[in-house]
Amino acid sequence: MRSALYEGVVMHRRLRPRRHRLAYRVFSLLVDLDELPALGRRLRLFSHNRFNLLSVHDADHGPGDGRDLRAWIGATLAEAGIDADIEAGGRVEMLCYPRILGYAFNPLTVYFCRRPDGRLAAILYQVTNTFGERHCYLLPAGPDAAGVVRHACAKRFYVSPFIGMEATYRFRVLAPPGLEQADHGDRDAGRISVVIDEADEAGTLLCASFTGRRRALGDRALLSALARHPLMAVKVIAGIHWEALRLWLKGVPLHPRPRPPSTLVSTVKSP
């Protein structure tokens, strides 16, 4: 089974105009979209598009209208001219927070799009803000010699009222390995890391990251993770507002919210 559970730490470190740092322990699910319906039948504590202790709902992701996520990703890649052969054996792995007792908020959902041979073709970053808006950045992905994906794009979507729109994202991602890497004892097979630096013309403003360790996905692992993080679904959204209050009290200025982009997906071509 390719799907897994990752437990780890979300960290944000702001450098300007006031220093600020937060770190929270969380768990995420990495679900192979081909396996998602079967996971809902196999696990007692997890469901797909139905209420359960933990669940994943298609309407929480992608275009938000409940359509099949794998088909949507395939169409999005084809429209962008990225050849991932999703309909010919390629696959998509989605890193997200599950709903817990029917509630979840995903500031960032990451889709790893793989060709039939397991190589990464692209990564799609789906960003959701607290105003109910959503936008995606689709970038071609090719790991370097160390297995790390590095790419960048201009900011197009308003996320935090404490950071303006004239900024650039720089991504460093240690993606979950293909099965062939895990089977051969790859030293990073149990790790995942998503690091996003946000910078303006004066340099780096913010560094945000999630690093986690892989665990086999099963009812016992889900119950164990939930016992260690019982209020995670509420903690994510409450933490965002609590940290916003702390920044406001530190005197960090606010930036007006522009209208979101007219298209759901911004595609970044290879340099």
C-alpha positions in Angstrom: 0.0 0.0 0.0 1.4 3.4 -1.0 -0.8 5.4 1.4 0.6 6.2 4.7 0.5 8.4 7.8 3.1 11.0 8.6 3.6 12.5 12.1 5.8 15.5 12.5 6.1 19.2 13.1 4.8 22.3 11.3 7.1 25.3 11.8 6.8 28.9 10.8 9.7 31.4 11.3 9.1 35.1 10.4 12.2 37.2 10.1 10.8 40.7 9.3 9.5 43.2 10.3 9.3 41.4 13.7 10.8 38.1 14.6 8.2 35.4 15.3 8.2 31.7 15.5 5.7 28.9 16.0 5.9 25.1 16.0 3.1 22.6 16.3 3.1 18.8 16.3 0.6 17.4 13.8 -0.1 14.3 11.6 -1.0 14.2 8.0 -2.2 11.5 5.6 -0.5 10.7 2.4 -3.2 9.1 0.3 -2.7 7.5 -3.1 -5.8 8.7 -5.0 -6.1 5.3 -6.6 -6.3 3.7 -3.1 -8.7 6.2 -1.5 -12.0 4.4 -2.1 -10.5 1.1 -1.0 -9.1 2.7 2.2 -12.6 3.7 3.2 -13.7 0.1 2.9 -10.7 -1.5 4.5 -10.4 0.8 7.6 -13.0 1.0 10.4 -11.9 4.5 11.6 -11.5 6.1 8.2 -14.0 6.8 5.4 -13.9 8.4 2.0 -16.7 11.0 1.4 -18.6 9.7 4.5 -18.6 10.7 8.1 -16.3 8.8 10.4 -13.8 9.5 13.2 -11.4 10.4 10.4 -12.2 11.0 6.7 -11.2 12.6 3.5 -13.8 14.3 1.3 -13.2 15.2 -2.3 -15.1 18.5 -1.8 -12.4 19.7 0.6 -9.8 19.6 -2.1 -9.2 20.4 -5.8 -12.0 22.5 -7.3 -14.1 22.0 -4.2 -17.2 20.7 -6.0 -16.8 17.0 -5.1 -15.5 15.8 -8.5 -13.1 13.0 -8.7 -9.7 14.4 -7.7 -7.6 12.0 -9.8 -9.5 12.9 -13.0 -9.2 16.6 -12.1 -5.5 16.4 -11.6 -5.1 14.5 -14.9 -7.0 17.1 -16.8 -5.1 19.9 -15.0 -1.7 18.4 -16.0 -2.8 17.8 -19.6 -4.0 21.4 -19.9 -0.6 22.6 -18.6 1.2 20.4 -21.1 2.8 18.3 -18.4 3.2 14.7 -19.5 2.6 12.5 -16.5 0.5 9.8 -18.2 -2.0 9.8 -15.3 -4.5 7.9 -17.4 -1.9 5.3 -18.5 -0.7 4.2 -15.1 0.6 7.4 -13.5 -0.5 8.1 -10.0 -1.2 11.0 -7.6 -0.4 11.1 -3.9 -2.2 13.8 -1.8 -0.7 15.0 1.5 -3.4 16.6 3.6 -5.0 16.8 7.0 -8.0 14.5 7.4 -11.3 15.6 8.7 -11.6 14.7 12.4 -15.3 14.1 13.4 -16.3 15.9 10.3 -14.0 19.0 10.5 -10.7 19.9 8.9 -8.9 23.0 7.6 -6.0 22.5 5.2 -3.9 25.6 4.7 -1.8 23.6 2.3 -2.5 20.4 0.4 0.3 18.9 -1.7 -0.2 16.6 -4.7 2.7 14.6 -5.9 2.1 13.6 -9.5 4.1 10.6 -10.7 4.7 9.0 -14.1 4.0 5.3 -14.5 7.6 4.5 -13.7 7.3 6.3 -10.3 9.3 9.4 -11.3 7.9 12.8 -10.2 6.5 14.8 -13.1 5.0 17.7 -11.1 3.9 19.0 -7.7 0.7 20.9 -7.2 0.4 23.1 -4.1 -3.1 23.9 -3.1 -3.4 26.9 -0.7 -6.5 27.8 1.2 -6.8 31.0 3.3 -9.1 31.7 6.2 -11.4 33.8 4.0 -12.7 30.6 2.3 -10.6 31.2 -0.9 -8.4 28.6 -2.6 -5.6 28.7 -5.2 -3.2 26.2 -6.7 0.4 26.4 -8.0 1.4 23.7 -10.5 5.1 23.3 -11.0 7.2 20.7 -12.9 9.3 18.6 -10.5 12.6 16.9 -11.0 14.6 15.9 -7.9 18.2 16.8 -7.8 21.0 14.3 -7.0 20.1 14.4 -3.3 16.5 13.6 -4.1 15.3 17.1 -3.3 12.9 19.1 -5.5 13.7 22.8 -5.8 11.5 25.3 -7.7 10.0 28.7 -7.3 7.1 30.9 -8.4 5.7 34.3 -7.9 3.0 34.8 -5.2 -0.5 35.2 -6.8 -2.8 34.5 -3.9 -3.5 36.4 -0.6 -2.9 34.2 2.4 -1.8 36.2 5.5 -2.9 39.8 6.1 0.6 40.4 7.5 2.4 39.8 4.2 1.9 41.7 0.9 1.5 40.3 -2.5 4.9 41.4 -3.9 6.6 38.2 -3.0 8.1 34.9 -4.3 7.9 31.4 -3.0 10.9 29.1 -3.0 10.2 25.4 -2.5 12.4 22.6 -1.2 10.7 19.3 -1.0 11.9 15.8 -0.1 9.0 13.9 -1.6 7.8 10.5 -0.4 9.7 7.9 -2.3 8.4 5.6 -5.0 7.9 2.0 -4.0 11.1 1.1 -5.7 13.1 3.4 -3.4 11.4 2.2 -0.3 12.0 -1.5 -1.4 15.7 -0.9 -1.8 16.2 0.7 1.7 16.5 4.3 0.6 17.8 6.2 3.7 15.1 8.9 3.3 12.2 6.4 2.6 10.6 7.2 6.0 10.9 11.0 5.8 9.0 13.8 4.1 9.8 17.5 4.1 8.1 20.4 2.6 9.9 23.8 3.1 8.6 27.1 1.6 10.5 30.3 1.9 8.6 33.5 1.1 10.8 36.4 0.0 10.4 40.0 -1.2 12.9 42.3 -2.8 14.6 42.7 0.6 15.1 39.0 1.1 13.4 36.2 3.0 10.4 37.2 5.1 9.1 33.8 6.2 10.1 30.2 6.3 7.3 27.6 6.7 7.9 23.8 6.8 6.4 20.4 7.6 8.7 17.5 8.4 7.4 14.1 9.2 8.1 10.4 9.6 6.2 7.7 7.8 4.0 5.2 9.6 2.0 2.3 8.1 -1.6 3.3 7.7 -4.1 1.3 9.7 -6.7 1.6 12.3 -4.3 1.2 15.2 -1.9 3.9 13.8 -4.8 6.3 13.2 -6.1 5.8 16.7 -2.7 6.3 18.2 -2.1 9.5 16.2 -5.4 10.8 17.2 -4.7 10.1 20.9 -1.5 12.1 20.6 -3.2 14.9 18.7 -6.8 14.8 19.9 -7.6 18.5 19.1 -5.6 18.8 15.9 -8.4 19.9 13.6 -9.4 22.7 15.9 -5.7 23.5 16.8 -4.9 24.2 13.1 -7.5 27.0 12.7 -7.3 28.2 16.3 -3.5 28.4 16.0 -3.7 30.5 12.8 -5.9 33.1 14.6 -3.9 33.0 17.8 -0.6 33.6 16.0 -2.3 36.4 14.0 -3.3 38.1 17.2 0.3 37.8 18.5 1.6 39.4 15.3 -0.9 42.2 15.5 0.1 42.9 19.2 3.7 43.1 18.0 2.7 45.9 15.6 3.2 44.0 12.3 1.3 46.1 9.7 -1.7 44.7 7.8 -2.0 44.5 4.0 -5.3 44.8 2.2 -6.8 41.7 0.6 -7.0 41.8 -3.2 -9.5 39.7 -5.2 -8.3 36.1 -5.8 -7.0 35.1 -9.2 -9.7 34.4 -11.8 -8.3 30.9 -12.5 -8.0 28.2 -9.9 -4.5 27.0 -11.0 -1.4 29.0 -11.8 1.0 26.9 -13.9 4.7 27.7 -13.7 6.7 26.5 -16.7 10.2 25.0 -16.4 12.9 27.7 -16.5 
